[in-house]
């Protein structure tokens, strides 16, 4: 499954307040990282195409753009 492999890939995420989550690129493909209602739900849901996986903790290889 590609999504599990993405948890160890270096991905830079940019926040989009209108979408309620982050966008990132991997191999020129668009990824979306949805913010969930933590702690009642997993912290994030990683979405790539029609696939999605819940993410409990931030992977160390990921970086996040600071919002102003």
N, C-alpha and C positions, 0 to 999 in steps of 0.2 A: 504494500500500500504506500503510495507516494506521500500521503499526509504524515505518516509516522516518520518518514525520512526527513521531512521538512523541519521537524523539531530539533534536529541537530545542524541544520544549515544556517549560515549567517544571513539573516534577513533584516533589512532596515525598514521599520514600520513608520508610516506618517499618519497622524490622527486626522480624521474627518468628522467633525462634530455633527454635520447633517446626517451622516450615515450611522453615527453611533459606534464607530469602531476605527480600525486602522487598515490602511492599504499598504501592500508591499509587492515587490517583484521578485520572482525566482525564475531563472532561465527565460526572461522576457515574458513571463506569464503573470497575470494579475492574481494576487491573493487578497483575501479579506479576513480580518481578525475581528470578530464581533465581541463587544464587551457584554458580559452577562450580569445577572443580578447576584453577584458574589456577596456572601458566602452560601446563599441558598442554592446556587447553581455553580457550575465550573467557572473559573475566572474568565476564560475566553472560549470561543468556538472558532477554529480555523476552517475557512471555507475556500476550496479550490475547485472550480467548476461545479459539478453536482455532488462532490464529496465534502464531508465535513467530519471533524474530529474535535472532541472537547479537550481543552488544555487546562490543567489544574495550576501549573506554575509556569512562570516565564522561563523559557529555555535560555541558557547562558549565552548562546551564540546570537540571539536576537538583540537588536538595538531599537530604541524607540525615540522618535523625534520629540523633543520637549515642546509642548504647546505654550503659546504666549499668554 
